[in-house]
């Protein structure tokens, strides 16, 4: 029986039939010897190569038949000609080039437009600008935004903020100085030398600041500056207010009367501190303000209203009650060893004047009384030797 996979040929001349029989016999031999599959794979590869070669030939033939671009409009690069441009005829003037009508549909698409506006680098300013306080702002954040020190924001708005960064509120309009320093509003009868001395600078520095627009030849003793004029005092400084939390001793707690109704009368002796301080709250994260000797000589510890406030060390209560200067309900402990600690913005006070406490005792609750924007503990530490210090340097 004939193999159906083999070719048959019943037509043609004798020589053609003889060639066909020879090819058929050769094919049968390949099949019998198991070479059918390899031969078919080889034939497939050869066919693929023939198709690729045919495609390349067709592409080249088509490219040769494309319309030629007018040589008068194109100058070939030197590398294409084998050398540099040698004749003026090879150079095309810009005005001689054709203008394309980009409004036609064949040119529609995303266009790259020329940028008419340029970004002008920031130049040093000399004038005072205004900033509207937003929700979530802090003195430190505003200062960082404008590249200034936090105290410059406070000193530029001393009366608006009442000398206290905690009075910052959304909607307030603040003066933003162009440089670190102080903003001074001129009062009648002042002298330039006296103003300069108060802020720790020379009168010439105030005169030379271009934003003040002062006549360099004016008399410092009688400058005839109009009352209400705002002057920038470059490099000027203000002393940090000490009347908010003066040193209150056990022997004379009456000095705290300036602070408010929480001032104590006579205080008797009591526990002495160990000199080793503990965290006054269960939370140890800073909320709002960190320590800054010129602006905020304390740390603000976050938490929830009613969280316990603990004595940081053994001591005696020398102030317990309301503070008239923005601190709300306040407790001050004297530790009898040259140290005192202050706890402000409390929601509750659990101790009284003259009471002895020990480290870790609950003395009150966290709150938001006085000038504050959220519950936290304003915690200050004062030393007879060092003055007000950064509590983070003494807490574990």
C-alpha positions as CSV (number, residue, x, y, z in Angstrom):
1,X,0.0,0.0,0.0
2,X,1.3,3.4,-1.0
3,X,2.3,5.8,1.7
4,X,-0.1,8.7,1.6
5,X,2.6,11.1,2.8
6,X,4.7,10.5,-0.3
7,X,4.3,12.5,-3.5
8,X,3.0,10.8,-6.7
9,X,3.5,11.9,-10.3
10,X,1.5,10.4,-13.2
11,X,2.1,13.1,-15.7
12,X,5.1,14.6,-17.7
13,X,7.8,13.1,-20.0
14,X,9.8,10.0,-19.3
15,X,12.8,11.9,-17.9
16,X,10.6,13.9,-15.6
17,X,9.0,10.7,-14.3
18,X,12.4,9.1,-13.8
19,X,13.5,12.2,-11.7
20,X,10.3,12.1,-9.8
21,X,10.8,8.4,-9.0
22,X,14.3,9.0,-7.8
23,X,13.2,11.9,-5.5
24,X,10.4,9.7,-4.1
25,X,12.7,6.8,-3.5
26,X,15.2,9.2,-1.7
27,X,12.3,10.6,0.4
28,X,11.3,7.0,1.4
29,X,14.8,6.3,2.5
30,X,14.9,9.4,4.7
31,X,11.6,8.5,6.3
32,X,12.6,4.9,7.0
33,X,15.9,6.0,8.6
34,X,14.0,8.4,11.0
35,X,15.3,11.7,9.4
36,X,11.8,13.0,8.6
37,X,11.5,15.5,11.6
38,X,15.1,17.0,11.3
39,X,14.7,17.5,7.6
40,X,11.4,19.3,8.1
41,X,12.9,21.6,10.8
42,X,15.8,22.5,8.5
43,X,13.4,23.2,5.7
44,X,11.4,25.6,8.0
45,X,14.5,27.5,8.9
46,X,15.6,27.8,5.3
47,X,12.1,29.1,4.4
48,X,12.2,31.7,7.1
49,X,15.5,33.0,6.0
50,X,14.2,33.3,2.4
51,X,11.2,35.3,3.6
52,X,13.5,37.8,5.6
53,X,15.8,38.2,2.6
54,X,12.8,38.9,0.4
55,X,11.6,41.5,2.8
56,X,14.9,43.4,2.9
57,X,15.1,43.4,-0.8
58,X,11.6,44.8,-1.1
59,X,12.3,47.6,1.4
60,X,15.4,48.7,-0.4
61,X,13.7,48.7,-3.7
62,X,10.8,50.8,-2.3
63,X,13.3,53.3,-0.7
64,X,15.0,53.8,-4.0
65,X,11.7,54.8,-5.6
66,X,10.8,57.5,-2.9
67,X,10.6,61.2,-4.1
68,X,13.8,63.0,-3.8
69,X,13.9,66.2,-1.6
70,X,15.1,69.3,-3.4
71,X,18.8,69.7,-2.8
72,X,18.4,73.5,-2.6
73,X,16.6,73.1,0.7
74,X,18.9,70.8,2.5
75,X,22.6,71.1,3.3
76,X,24.2,67.7,4.1
77,X,26.4,67.5,7.1
78,X,30.1,67.5,6.5
79,X,30.4,63.8,7.4
80,X,28.0,62.9,4.6
81,X,30.1,64.6,2.0
82,X,33.4,63.6,3.4
83,X,34.4,67.2,4.2
84,X,33.2,70.7,5.3
85,X,30.9,73.0,3.3
86,X,32.9,74.6,0.6
87,X,30.6,76.7,-1.4
88,X,28.0,79.4,-0.6
89,X,25.4,77.6,-2.7
90,X,25.3,74.8,-0.1
91,X,24.1,77.2,2.7
92,X,20.4,78.0,2.9
93,X,19.2,81.3,4.4
94,X,16.5,81.0,7.1
95,X,14.1,83.2,5.2
96,X,14.3,80.9,2.2
97,X,13.0,77.9,4.1
98,X,9.4,76.9,3.4
99,X,6.8,77.9,6.0
100,X,4.6,75.0,7.1
101,X,0.9,75.7,7.8
102,X,0.4,74.0,11.1
103,X,-3.3,74.7,11.1
104,X,-3.8,71.9,8.6
105,X,-5.0,68.5,9.8
106,X,-1.8,66.7,8.8
107,X,0.1,68.9,11.3
108,X,-2.3,68.6,14.2
109,X,-1.2,67.1,17.5
110,X,0.6,68.1,20.7
111,X,2.7,71.2,20.0
112,X,5.7,72.3,22.1
113,X,5.1,76.0,22.9
114,X,7.7,78.6,23.7
115,X,7.8,79.6,27.4
116,X,7.3,83.3,27.5
117,X,7.5,83.6,31.4
118,X,10.8,83.0,33.2
119,X,11.4,82.3,36.9
120,X,13.2,85.3,38.4
121,X,15.6,84.2,41.2
122,X,14.6,85.4,44.6
123,X,16.2,88.7,45.4
124,X,17.0,89.9,49.0
125,X,14.1,92.0,50.2
126,X,14.3,95.1,52.4
127,X,10.6,95.7,53.2
128,X,8.4,94.1,55.9
129,X,5.7,91.8,54.5
130,X,2.5,90.4,56.1
131,X,1.6,86.8,56.7
132,X,-1.9,85.5,57.7
133,X,-1.6,82.8,60.3
134,X,-3.2,79.5,59.2
135,X,-4.5,76.6,61.2
136,X,-1.6,74.4,62.4
137,X,1.0,77.1,62.2
138,X,3.5,77.6,64.9
139,X,6.1,80.3,65.5
140,X,8.9,77.8,64.6
141,X,7.2,76.6,61.4
142,X,6.6,80.2,60.1
143,X,10.2,81.1,60.9
144,X,11.5,78.2,58.9
145,X,9.2,79.0,56.0
146,X,10.8,82.5,55.7
147,X,14.3,81.5,56.6
148,X,14.3,83.4,59.9
149,X,14.9,82.6,63.6
150,X,11.7,81.9,65.7
151,X,12.6,84.9,68.0
152,X,12.5,87.2,64.9
153,X,8.8,86.3,64.4
154,X,8.1,87.0,68.0
155,X,10.2,90.2,68.1
156,X,8.6,91.5,64.9
157,X,5.1,91.1,66.5
158,X,5.9,91.7,70.2
159,X,2.7,93.6,71.1
160,X,0.5,91.6,68.8
161,X,1.6,88.3,70.5
162,X,2.0,89.9,73.9
163,X,5.5,88.6,74.1
164,X,4.2,85.0,74.2
165,X,4.4,82.5,71.3
166,X,1.3,80.7,72.7
167,X,-0.9,83.6,71.8
168,X,-0.5,82.7,68.1
169,X,-3.9,82.1,66.5
170,X,-5.3,81.5,63.0
171,X,-6.4,84.7,61.3
172,X,-3.7,86.9,62.9
173,X,-1.7,89.0,60.5
174,X,2.0,88.9,61.3
175,X,4.9,91.2,60.3
176,X,7.6,89.2,58.6
177,X,11.0,91.0,58.7
178,X,13.4,90.7,55.8
179,X,16.3,89.8,58.2
180,X,16.7,88.5,61.7
181,X,16.2,91.3,64.2
182,X,13.5,93.4,65.8
183,X,10.7,95.6,64.5
184,X,10.5,98.8,66.5
185,X,7.5,101.2,66.3
186,X,8.7,104.7,66.9
187,X,7.3,106.7,69.8
188,X,7.4,110.5,70.3
189,X,10.4,111.7,72.2
190,X,12.7,108.7,71.5
191,X,16.3,109.1,70.5
192,X,18.0,106.8,68.0
193,X,20.9,106.1,70.3
194,X,18.7,105.0,73.1
195,X,16.6,102.7,70.8
196,X,19.8,101.2,69.4
197,X,21.3,100.6,72.9
198,X,18.0,98.9,74.0
199,X,18.2,96.4,71.2
200,X,22.0,95.9,71.5
201,X,23.0,97.4,68.1
202,X,24.5,100.7,66.9
203,X,22.4,103.6,65.6
204,X,24.3,103.5,62.4
205,X,23.0,99.9,61.7
206,X,19.4,101.2,61.9
207,X,20.3,104.2,59.7
208,X,22.0,102.1,57.1
209,X,19.1,99.6,56.6
210,X,17.7,100.6,53.2
211,X,14.1,99.6,54.0
212,X,14.0,102.2,56.8
213,X,14.5,105.0,54.3
214,X,16.1,107.2,56.8
215,X,18.3,110.2,56.0
216,X,21.9,109.2,56.9
217,X,22.6,112.8,58.0
218,X,19.9,113.0,60.6
219,X,20.7,113.8,64.2
220,X,20.6,110.6,66.3
221,X,19.7,112.6,69.4
222,X,16.8,114.3,67.7
223,X,16.1,112.3,64.5
224,X,12.6,113.8,63.9
225,X,11.2,110.4,63.0
226,X,7.4,110.4,62.6
227,X,5.6,108.7,65.5
228,X,4.3,105.3,64.5
229,X,7.0,104.6,61.9
230,X,8.0,101.0,61.9
231,X,11.8,100.5,61.8
232,X,13.7,97.3,61.2
233,X,16.6,96.8,63.7
234,X,18.9,94.3,62.0
235,X,20.5,92.0,64.5
236,X,18.5,93.5,67.4
237,X,17.5,91.4,70.4
238,X,14.9,91.6,73.1
239,X,15.4,90.2,76.6
240,X,13.2,87.1,77.3
241,X,10.4,88.1,79.7
242,X,11.1,87.0,83.3
243,X,7.9,88.2,84.9
244,X,6.0,85.1,83.8
245,X,7.9,82.6,85.9
246,X,10.3,84.3,88.4
247,X,12.3,82.3,90.9
248,X,9.9,81.5,93.7
249,X,11.7,80.6,96.9
250,X,10.3,78.8,99.9
251,X,11.3,81.7,102.1
252,X,9.6,84.3,100.0
253,X,6.8,82.9,97.8
254,X,5.1,86.3,97.8
255,X,7.3,87.4,94.8
256,X,4.9,85.4,92.7
257,X,2.0,87.7,93.3
258,X,2.7,89.3,89.9
259,X,1.8,86.0,88.3
260,X,-1.8,85.7,89.6
261,X,-4.1,84.2,92.2
262,X,-2.0,81.1,92.5
263,X,0.7,82.9,94.6
264,X,1.2,81.3,98.0
265,X,1.7,83.0,101.4
266,X,4.3,81.6,103.8
267,X,5.6,78.2,102.9
268,X,7.2,75.8,105.4
269,X,10.1,73.5,104.8
270,X,9.5,70.2,103.1
271,X,11.1,67.4,101.0
272,X,14.4,68.0,99.2
273,X,14.9,67.0,95.6
274,X,17.3,64.2,94.6
275,X,18.7,66.2,91.7
276,X,17.6,63.5,89.3
277,X,14.5,64.3,87.4
278,X,11.7,62.1,86.0
279,X,9.3,62.7,83.1
280,X,6.3,64.7,84.4
281,X,3.9,63.0,82.0
282,X,3.4,59.4,80.7
283,X,3.9,60.7,77.2
284,X,7.3,61.9,76.1
285,X,6.6,63.5,72.7
286,X,6.9,67.2,71.9
287,X,3.7,68.9,70.9
288,X,3.8,72.4,69.5
289,X,6.9,74.0,70.9
290,X,10.3,72.7,71.7
291,X,12.9,74.6,73.9
292,X,14.2,77.9,72.7
293,X,16.0,80.1,75.2
294,X,14.8,83.4,73.6
295,X,11.3,82.5,72.7
296,X,10.1,79.4,74.6
297,X,12.3,78.4,77.6
298,X,10.3,75.2,78.1
299,X,9.1,72.1,76.3
300,X,5.5,71.3,75.5
301,X,4.6,67.6,76.1
302,X,1.5,66.3,74.2
303,X,-1.3,64.2,75.5
304,X,-5.0,64.2,76.4
305,X,-7.1,66.3,78.7
306,X,-7.0,64.8,82.2
307,X,-3.8,62.8,81.8
308,X,-1.9,62.7,85.0
309,X,0.9,65.2,85.7
310,X,3.6,64.0,88.0
311,X,6.1,65.7,90.3
312,X,9.5,65.5,88.4
313,X,11.4,65.4,91.7
314,X,10.7,65.8,95.5
315,X,9.7,69.3,96.5
316,X,7.3,71.8,98.0
317,X,4.4,73.6,96.3
318,X,5.2,77.3,96.1
319,X,2.5,78.2,93.5
320,X,-0.8,76.6,92.8
321,X,-3.6,78.3,90.9
322,X,-4.4,80.6,88.1
323,X,-1.7,82.5,86.1
324,X,-2.7,85.9,84.6
325,X,0.0,85.8,81.9
326,X,-1.3,83.1,79.6
327,X,-0.2,79.9,81.4
328,X,-3.7,79.1,82.8
329,X,-3.6,76.8,85.9
330,X,-0.1,76.5,87.1
331,X,1.9,74.5,89.7
332,X,5.4,75.5,90.7
333,X,7.6,73.1,92.9
334,X,10.6,74.3,94.7
335,X,13.0,71.3,95.2
336,X,15.1,72.9,97.9
337,X,18.5,72.3,96.1
338,X,18.6,75.3,93.8
339,X,16.0,73.8,91.3
340,X,12.4,74.6,90.6
341,X,10.0,73.2,88.1
342,X,6.8,74.7,86.5
343,X,3.8,72.9,85.2
344,X,1.3,75.0,83.1
345,X,-2.0,74.9,81.2
346,X,-3.4,72.3,83.6
347,X,-7.0,71.2,83.7
348,X,-6.9,70.4,87.4
349,X,-4.7,71.0,90.4
350,X,-4.5,68.3,93.0
351,X,-2.1,69.9,95.5
352,X,-2.0,73.1,97.5
353,X,0.4,75.8,98.7
354,X,3.1,74.5,101.1
355,X,2.3,70.8,100.4
356,X,5.3,68.4,100.2
357,X,5.4,66.0,97.2
358,X,7.6,63.2,96.1
359,X,8.9,62.2,92.7
360,X,6.1,60.5,90.7
361,X,3.2,61.9,92.8
362,X,0.2,63.0,90.8
363,X,-0.1,66.8,91.2
364,X,-2.6,67.7,88.5
365,X,-4.2,66.9,85.1
366,X,-3.2,67.9,81.6
367,X,-5.3,70.5,80.0
368,X,-5.5,73.6,77.7
369,X,-6.1,76.5,80.0
370,X,-4.7,80.0,79.3
371,X,-3.1,80.6,75.9
372,X,-3.0,77.3,74.1
373,X,-4.3,75.6,71.0
374,X,-4.5,72.0,72.3
375,X,-4.0,69.9,75.4
376,X,-0.4,69.7,76.5
377,X,1.9,70.3,79.4
378,X,4.2,73.4,79.4
379,X,7.2,72.2,81.5
380,X,9.9,74.5,82.6
381,X,13.1,73.9,84.7
382,X,15.0,76.6,86.4
383,X,18.4,76.4,88.2
384,X,19.9,79.0,90.5
385,X,23.2,78.3,88.8
386,X,22.2,78.1,85.1
387,X,18.9,79.9,84.9
388,X,16.2,78.3,82.7
389,X,17.5,75.2,81.0
390,X,16.4,72.8,78.4
391,X,14.5,70.0,80.3
392,X,15.5,67.5,77.6
393,X,19.1,67.8,78.8
394,X,18.0,66.6,82.3
395,X,15.2,64.1,81.7
396,X,16.0,60.4,81.3
